[in-house]
Structures are given as structure tokens and as C-alpha cells.
Amino acid sequence: MSSSQPPRVARWLLEGWARSPNRESLVGDLFEQYHAGRSASWFWRQTVRVLVIGVATELWQHKLLAAFVTLFSAYLGDIYTFSRLWVWVWRVHQLWYPHVINSRLSWIVVNPWAYRLRPYDWTSEIAWCAILAAMSVILTRWHPRQRGLVVIFLFLPQVGIRLPYLLSMDPRSPIGLFAVLWFSSFTLIAIPFSILLGALWGSDDHSIGLAARV
């Protein structure tokens, strides 16, 4: 027996990210079948199916956009280096990190357990997430109807670039385990969240409801 409402996350994905000429009727049909007795797992399967088909269709229709976003994301690190943005990030880092080391809060970077949280990387990682969010805003405003495509192909190269480093880490020691956990969290949580947040901000329909633009 299903609950009164479909799974909230699946519903949000359908209403905000499904792309189909008959999206509203398709979503409405799925809702009707759910209320008629379909299970939550069935609703999730249908949601994934609709999203995958939508992405495949958009990829076929917008191959150049997908290629551009992929290459842009893959070479964003080089752009970051050559544009010397890292100089400004380093200056921001110098505003707080040396003071922490020399203050009563120095345990944050001296304590072995706290040090494994990699405070020396916080500034650059926050800056990188901010850059990805800004790029997501720009690309989504450029192609608002293909924001799902932008999110996916902005994110995938980021994972591909970091995956070899992640696989080379040895989690059998405490230091290695913390490095794997931190690097995985940054790659699989912080980066996609930043890109998704930028896409939502860059789209005209911040509410992401059934009235979202197709």
C-alpha cells in the first residue's frame, strides 16, 4: 500500500529536471498510477527511466553543447591556472591560515586528528566550488532548457579528473583513510552540490515545480 504522496526527492526530480515535450502529462500519469496503488520503488524506477531517457534525448539533440561543457569542465583547471585566479585564492588563504597557526586555535592545524581534516586545503576547495557554481550559473542562463545536460557534463569531467588520484590512495592507514574520505566527500558531495546550486540559481524557475519551464 503506497503513501498519499510519491517519494519527495523523486517527485522533485520529475517536476524540475525531467525534459520531455509531454512532461506534464507524463508526470501526471505517474502520479495517478502511484495513487492507484503503485509502490514507491516502482515510482523511483519510473523516475530514473524518465530522467535517463530525457538526458539521452537532450544529448542527441545538443551534442555540441555537451561536448563544449565537457571540454570546458575538463580544462577549467588550466584556465584557473593561466588566469592566475589562484593568486587571489592564495591571498585569501593567507588572511586566515597563518593567524590560526599562530593563535590559540593552533590546535586545529597541530592536533593530529584535526589536521586530518586538511584545513590547509579549505580555501582552495571552497574557491573551486564557488568557481564551479558560477560557471553553472552562466551556462544554465545561456541554455536554461538544457540545465540537466549542463549539470551532468559539468560534473562528470570533475569526477574523471579526480578518480585516478582517489584510486591511488591507500585507505589502510588512518591518514590514508581520512584522505580518501575527505577527497571523496569533496568530489562526490561538495562539487555536485555546488554545480546543482548554480544551475538552480541560474534558471528562471527557482521553485522547480510543475510550472517549471520545459
C-alpha positions as CSV (number, residue, x, y, z in Angstrom):
1,M,0.0,0.0,0.0
2,S,1.6,3.3,-1.1
3,S,1.5,6.5,0.9
4,S,-0.6,9.5,-0.1
5,Q,2.3,11.3,-1.8
6,P,5.1,9.9,-4.0
7,P,8.7,10.0,-2.6
8,R,9.6,13.6,-2.2
9,V,13.0,13.5,-3.9
10,A,11.7,11.5,-6.9
11,R,8.9,14.0,-7.2
12,W,11.3,16.9,-7.1
13,L,13.5,15.3,-9.8
14,L,10.5,14.7,-12.1
15,E,9.0,18.1,-11.7
16,G,12.2,20.0,-12.0
17,W,14.5,18.0,-14.2
18,A,12.5,15.8,-16.5
19,R,12.7,17.1,-20.1
20,S,10.0,15.9,-22.5
21,P,7.6,17.5,-24.9
22,N,4.7,15.9,-22.9
23,R,6.3,16.2,-19.5
24,E,3.3,17.4,-17.6
25,S,1.0,14.7,-18.9
26,L,3.8,12.1,-18.3
27,V,4.3,13.2,-14.7
28,G,0.6,13.4,-14.1
29,D,0.2,9.9,-15.3
30,L,2.9,8.6,-13.0
31,F,1.2,10.3,-10.1
32,E,-2.1,8.8,-10.9
33,Q,-0.6,5.3,-11.1
34,Y,1.1,5.8,-7.8
35,H,-2.1,6.9,-6.1
36,A,-3.8,3.9,-7.7
37,G,-1.6,1.6,-5.7
38,R,1.9,1.5,-7.3
39,S,4.8,1.2,-4.8
40,A,7.5,3.8,-4.0
41,S,10.1,1.6,-5.6
42,W,8.1,1.5,-8.8
43,F,7.8,5.3,-8.8
44,W,11.6,5.6,-8.3
45,R,12.2,3.2,-11.3
46,Q,10.0,5.2,-13.5
47,T,11.6,8.4,-12.4
48,V,15.1,7.1,-13.2
49,R,13.8,5.8,-16.6
50,V,12.2,9.2,-17.5
51,L,15.4,11.1,-16.5
52,V,17.7,8.8,-18.4
53,I,15.6,8.9,-21.5
54,G,15.4,12.7,-21.2
55,V,19.2,13.1,-20.8
56,A,19.8,10.7,-23.8
57,T,17.4,12.7,-25.9
58,E,18.9,16.0,-25.0
59,L,22.4,14.6,-25.6
60,W,21.4,13.5,-29.1
61,Q,19.8,16.9,-29.8
62,H,22.5,19.0,-28.2
63,K,25.8,17.1,-28.9
64,L,27.8,20.3,-29.4
65,L,26.6,21.8,-26.1
66,A,27.5,18.6,-24.3
67,A,30.9,18.5,-25.9
68,F,31.6,22.1,-25.1
69,V,30.6,21.8,-21.5
70,T,32.6,18.6,-21.1
71,L,35.8,20.2,-22.6
72,F,35.2,23.4,-20.6
73,S,35.0,21.5,-17.3
74,A,38.0,19.3,-18.2
75,Y,40.2,22.2,-18.9
76,L,38.8,24.6,-16.2
77,G,41.8,23.8,-14.0
78,D,44.1,25.0,-16.8
79,I,42.0,28.2,-17.2
80,Y,42.2,28.7,-13.4
81,T,46.0,28.4,-13.5
82,F,46.7,30.6,-16.6
83,S,44.2,33.3,-15.4
84,R,46.2,33.5,-12.1
85,L,43.0,33.2,-10.1
86,W,45.0,31.0,-7.7
87,V,47.0,34.1,-6.7
88,W,43.8,35.7,-5.3
89,V,42.8,32.5,-3.6
90,W,46.3,32.3,-2.0
91,R,45.9,35.8,-0.7
92,V,42.6,35.0,0.9
93,H,44.2,31.9,2.4
94,Q,47.0,34.0,3.9
95,L,44.4,36.2,5.6
96,W,43.3,33.4,8.0
97,Y,45.5,30.3,7.9
98,P,48.8,31.7,9.3
99,H,46.8,33.5,12.0
100,V,45.2,30.3,13.1
101,I,48.6,28.6,13.3
102,N,50.0,31.3,15.5
103,S,46.9,31.8,17.6
104,R,45.3,29.9,20.5
105,L,43.3,28.0,17.9
106,S,46.5,26.4,16.6
107,W,45.3,23.0,17.7
108,I,43.2,23.0,14.5
109,V,46.3,22.5,12.4
110,V,48.6,21.0,15.1
111,N,46.2,18.3,16.6
112,P,46.8,15.1,14.6
113,W,43.1,14.4,14.3
114,A,42.1,17.9,13.4
115,Y,44.9,18.2,10.9
116,R,43.5,15.2,9.0
117,L,40.5,17.4,8.2
118,R,43.0,19.2,5.8
119,P,42.4,22.9,6.9
120,Y,45.3,23.9,4.6
121,D,43.0,23.0,1.6
122,W,39.8,24.6,2.8
123,T,40.4,27.9,1.0
124,S,41.2,26.4,-2.4
125,E,38.4,23.8,-2.2
126,I,35.8,26.4,-1.3
127,A,37.1,28.6,-4.1
128,W,36.9,25.8,-6.6
129,C,33.3,25.0,-5.6
130,A,32.5,28.7,-5.9
131,I,34.0,28.8,-9.4
132,L,32.0,25.7,-10.5
133,A,28.8,27.2,-9.1
134,A,29.5,30.4,-11.0
135,M,30.2,28.5,-14.3
136,S,27.0,26.5,-13.7
137,V,25.0,29.8,-13.3
138,I,26.5,31.2,-16.5
139,L,26.0,28.0,-18.6
140,T,22.5,27.5,-17.3
141,R,21.5,31.0,-18.1
142,W,22.9,30.5,-21.6
143,H,20.9,27.3,-22.1
144,P,18.2,27.3,-19.5
145,R,16.2,24.4,-21.1
146,Q,19.3,22.2,-21.0
147,R,20.3,22.7,-17.4
148,G,20.2,19.0,-16.7
149,L,22.7,18.4,-19.5
150,V,24.9,21.3,-18.2
151,V,24.9,19.8,-14.7
152,I,25.8,16.3,-15.8
153,F,28.6,17.2,-18.2
154,L,30.0,19.9,-15.9
155,F,30.2,17.3,-13.2
156,L,31.4,14.1,-15.0
157,P,34.8,15.5,-16.0
158,Q,35.4,16.7,-12.4
159,V,35.0,13.1,-11.3
160,G,37.0,11.7,-14.1
161,I,40.0,14.0,-13.4
162,R,40.0,13.1,-9.7
163,L,39.2,9.4,-9.9
164,P,42.8,8.3,-10.7
165,Y,44.0,10.2,-7.6
166,L,41.3,8.6,-5.5
167,L,42.1,5.1,-6.7
168,S,45.8,5.6,-6.0
169,M,45.2,6.4,-2.3
170,D,45.7,3.7,0.3
171,P,42.9,3.7,2.9
172,R,44.6,1.0,5.1
173,S,46.3,3.6,7.3
174,P,44.4,6.3,9.4
175,I,46.0,9.1,7.4
176,G,45.1,7.4,4.1
177,L,41.6,6.7,5.2
178,F,41.0,10.3,6.2
179,A,42.4,11.4,2.8
180,V,40.1,9.0,0.9
181,L,37.1,10.2,2.9
182,W,37.9,13.8,2.5
183,F,38.7,13.6,-1.2
184,S,35.6,11.5,-1.8
185,S,33.4,14.0,0.1
186,F,34.8,16.9,-1.9
187,T,34.4,15.1,-5.2
188,L,31.1,13.4,-4.8
189,I,29.3,15.8,-2.4
190,A,30.7,19.3,-2.4
191,I,31.4,19.6,-6.2
192,P,28.0,18.2,-7.4
193,F,26.1,20.3,-4.8
194,S,27.9,23.5,-6.0
195,I,27.1,22.7,-9.6
196,L,23.5,21.9,-8.8
197,L,23.1,25.0,-6.7
198,G,24.5,27.1,-9.5
199,A,22.1,25.5,-12.0
200,L,19.1,26.2,-9.8
201,W,20.2,29.8,-9.3
202,G,20.9,30.3,-13.0
203,S,17.5,29.0,-14.0
204,D,14.5,31.3,-14.1
205,D,12.3,28.9,-12.1
206,H,13.9,28.7,-8.7
207,S,10.9,26.9,-7.3
208,I,11.3,23.9,-9.5
209,G,7.7,22.9,-9.6
210,L,5.3,21.6,-12.2
211,A,5.1,25.0,-13.7
212,A,8.8,24.8,-14.5
213,R,9.7,25.8,-18.0
214,V,10.1,22.9,-20.4
